[in-house]
Amino acid sequence: MNTKWMGVIVGMVALTIAIVMFPTVLSGTASITGHTHVDTFTGLSNIAKIGPLVIFVSLIFTTGMGFFMTGRRLLGK
């Protein structure tokens, strides 16, 4: 197998892991924001509500860039 195709395979595995782990991140966030006294900690509820979105967007962006860079190598550019 060509080593250039390994980037595509690794990117697909990373994307799969990101999608599979995302419900775990959401359940962790729900347990943090569902706590009775979460509002007593400064900014924790806001960070916990925005955290999963930031994590998901960064994972999608990173895997997308990996696919893009691998595609450029495969096409010889």
Residue pairs with C-beta under 8 A, 6 or more apart in sequence:
4 70
4 73
4 74
5 74
7 66
7 67
7 69
7 70
7 73
8 67
8 70
8 74
10 66
11 63
11 66
11 67
11 70
14 59
14 62
14 63
14 66
15 59
15 60
15 63
18 56
18 59
18 60
18 63
22 52
22 55
22 56
25 51
25 52
25 55
25 56
26 52
29 48
29 49
29 51
29 52
32 38
32 44
32 45
32 48
33 45
33 48
33 49
38 44
38 45
38 48
39 45
